[in-house]
């Protein structure tokens, strides 16, 4: 029998770049996660944030436009006095656009978090078992690790999956509403005056998406079976919320054990709503009386933020670092 020796033959096909291979994992993961009708329904529900913000910004643009159809309609229904008040407010807004244009966008982007947080809890629960948990349960991760991709390439693709879905909740409504609202505004200068609010919103969104994506991957990697990943996600938030509530008696800073509490505090420090209200009060002396007539909100009782972001940032960074260690350990030993 003749001796047979294997011969190396160079691959003659077209090579694929590293990032294309990573995005192939992300593309397949997105198709897998978005396959369910429930998650598509909740994502569609999250787009209501975009619709609401667009409506607010467009109506604001029409109100500050002298002689607009909306202003004329309000005058015809409410009388000349209401029209005079609206015209006065629109004149003030156009006189101080750096306060009022930026303010209306800042308010809209600030309050979006109150819808984004519960939506994140529900939507991640619907696909968290389809991330690392499914690959661990089916031993598919062994095949991934045997390919040319490294473990970090695999994890990068999985991170893109979660970050993309969460960006639809936290970031897309901000960018899209900012573009649509300003495109339909009476003055192109609105783009410039509302730009600081856009930057604030994107910063908060980036912090939320990156930290929550790592936590979701860590929870998924801890599950031995796909079914338990959902239970771990829900139970984990219940435990963290309970620990945060109990730890407040020791030190209020321990409230940031709950990532949502840390994101909420960071959002307040970044948006600085108290500084906007102070500027509005100094510009429109009767704003206190006007708001008091339509609501029970006392502007003087709104808590001031000192702008400190160190403590909540440290808690989020610690939770993210722990998540990375868990993910690395679980995918390395499997």
N, C-alpha and C positions, 0 to 999 in steps of 0.2 A: 504493500500500500504506500503510495507516495505521500510524503509529508505535505500537509496543507497549512498554509500560513495566512491568516486574515490580512487583508491589505486595506490600508486607509484610503478612502476616496473622498475627495473634497466635495462639499455640497455645492452644486452648480445652480441651485435655484436662487431666487431673490431673497436676500436676508431682510429681516424685519428689525427695526430699531427697538431699543430697550423700552422706550416709552410707549411705542405701539403695542408691545406685548403686555405692558402694564394696563393700558387702556382696553385691551381685549378682555382682560379679567374684569375690569370695571364694567365694560359693556355687557358682558354675559351676566354679571351680578345684578346690574340694573334691570335687565329683562326678567331675571328670576324674581327679584323683589317686587317689581311692578306688575307681576302677572295676576295678582289677586284683585278681585273687584273691590274689596273693602278698602284697600290702601289707595286705589285710584279714586274712590269716592271721597275719602278724607282729604286727599291732595286737592281734589276739585273744590272741597269745602274750604281749604286753606286759601284758595284763590279769591275767596270773598274778601280777604284782607286787601288784596290789590284793587278790587272793584270799589270797596269802601274808600280807600285812600284817594283813588282817582276821582271819585265823586266829590270828596271834600275839597281837593285842590282845584278842581274845575269850577265848583260853585264859588270858591273864594276868588278865583280869577275873574269870574263874571260879576261878583259883587263889587270889586274894585275897578271895574270898567265903567266909566261914565256913560249912561245912555244904553247900557246893555239890555238885551231882551229880558233877562231875569230881573233886573232892577225895575224896569218898566212894568213888568207883571206884578211885582211886589207892591209897587206904588198904586197900581190899579185895584189891588185887592185890599190893601191896608191903609191907604190914604196918603196924603201928601206929607204928613208929619213923619211917618215911617220912612218914606223916601228921602226926606231931608236928613234923617239920622244916618241912613245907609250911605248917602252921598258924603256926609261928614266923615264917617269912618273910612270910606274908600279914599278920601283925600288925605287922611292921616296915614293910611297904609302906603299910599304912593309917595308921601312926603318922607316917611321913615321906612323904606323897604327893607333896609338891613335889619330892622327889628321885627316887622310884622310878616314879611314874606318868609324870612328865616324862621320866625316863630311858629307859623301855621304848619310848616313842614316839620319842625322840630317836635311839635306836639303830636302830629300824626305818626312819626317814626318812633317816638318814645312809647306810645301806648300800644304799638303793634305787638310788643312782647307779651302782653296779657292774653293774646290769642295764640301766639306762637308756642308758648310753653305747654299748655294742655294738648295742642295738636302734635307737638313733638313726642309727648308721652304715648299717645295713642298710635301714631303712625309708626314709630320705631318698634313698638310692641307687635305690630303686624308683620314686620319683616326681619326682626332681630335673629330669629331662628334660621334664617336663610343666609346668614353671613358665615362666620367661622364655625359655628356649631354644626351646621349641616356637613361641612367638609370633614370635621373631626369624627362625626358619627358614622359617616360612610367611608372613612379612611381615604377620601379623595385628596386630602392634604399630602399624603405620601406620594401620590402621583405628581402633585404640584412641585414638591420639593425635589423630585427626581428629574425634573425638566431643567432647562437652561436658566429658568428664573430662580432667583434667590428667594429666601423667606421674606426679606424686606420688599422685594418686588411684588410678591403675593399680597403682603399686608398693605402696600401702597395702593394696589388695585382695589382692595376691600375698603380702604379708607375713602377712596374716591367715590365708591358706591354710596356710603352713608352720607358723606359731605354733600354730594350732589342732591340727594333727596332732602336733606335738612336745609340746603340753600334755597330750595323751592319754597320753604316755609319762612325762613328768616331774611333772606337777601333779595330774592326775586321781586317780592312786592315793593320793596324800597326802591330798587333801581327802576322798575317799570313805571311805578306811579310817579316818580320824580321826572322821568322823561315825558310821560303823557301829560301830567299836570302842567309842566312848564311849557310844553309845545302848544298847549291851548290857552296859555296865559296872555294877558293883554300886552305884555312887554317881554322881549327876549332877555332883558336884564334879570328876570326872575330866575333864570338858570344860575346866574352868578350869585345872587343873594341867597338862594336856597342851597348852594353848594356846601357850606359848612354843616348843614343838617344832614345832607347826604353822607358826608364823611363820617359823622357821628354814627349814623345808622349802620353804615358798612362796617365800622369798627366793632360795634356791639354784635352785629351779625356774624362777623368772622370769629370773634371770641366764642360765641355760643356754638357755632357750627363745629369748630375745631375741637373744643373740649367735649361736647356731647357726642361727637363721632367716636372719639377715643373711648369714652365710657361705654358706648353701645358695643363696640368691638370687644372690649374686655368682658362685658357681660356675656356676649355670645360665645367667647372662647372658654368661659368657665363651664358651660353646659355640656354634659356628657351626651345628652340626647337633644334632638331639635325641639321636642315639646317642652323641655324644662327651661329653655332659653327665655321664653315668654314669661314664665313664672319668676325666673330670676330677675328679669327687667322690672316687672311690677313690684315684686317683693323688695327688691333693692331700693326702689324709690320710697317705699313705705318705711323701710328701716332707716334710711338716711334722713327722711323728714322727721321721724320720731326722735332720732338721736339729736338732730338739730334743735328740736323743741325742748328736749330735756337738758341739753348742754347749755342752753341760754341762761339757766340758773347759775352755772359756774362762771361762764364768760360769754357775753353777747357775740363775740367773734366766732364762736363755735356754730353759730347759725349757718355759717358758710360751708359746713359739711354738706349741706344740701346745695348742689351745683346751681340750681335755679335761684336760690337766695343770693349766691355770689354774683350770678349774671345780673340779677335785678339791681343789686347795689352798684355794680360797675356801670350799668346803664344809667342809673340816676347820677352818678359822678361824671359820666361822659356828656350827658345831655344838659346837665345843669339847668333844670327847669326853673329853679328859684332865681337864677340870674336873669333869665328871660322875663319872668314876672316883675322883677324889680325894674328892669328897663321899660317895660310896658307901663307900669305905674307912674314912672317919672315922666313918660311921654304923654300919656292920657290920664289926667288927674282924676276923671270921674269913672275910671274903669272898675273901681271897687263897687261903686253904687250900681253900675250897669250889670255886673255879674251877680250881685246880691239879689237883683230883681228876678233873675231867671233861674237861680239855683241857690242852694244853701252853702256853697263853697266859700270859705273865708280865706282869702289870699294870704292874709298875715299868718295863718296857722300852717301854711305849707312848710314842711321841714326844709331847712337849708342843708345843702350838701357841701362838705368841705373840700370836695374834689379828690379825697384820698382814695386811691385804688390799690394800695399796697396789700392790705390784708385779704380782701377777696381774690386778688390776683394770685397771691401765694397759695390760697386754698385750691383754686382752680388748677394752678400749675402742679400742685402736689397730687391732686386727683388724676390729672392727665399723666403725670410721671408713673404713678402706681398702675394706671391702666396699661401703659406701654410695657411695663415690666411683666404684668400678667399675660398680656398678649404674646410677648416674646417667649415667655416660659412655656405657655400652653402649646404654642405652635412648634417649639423646638423639641419638646419631649414627646410629641405625639408621632 
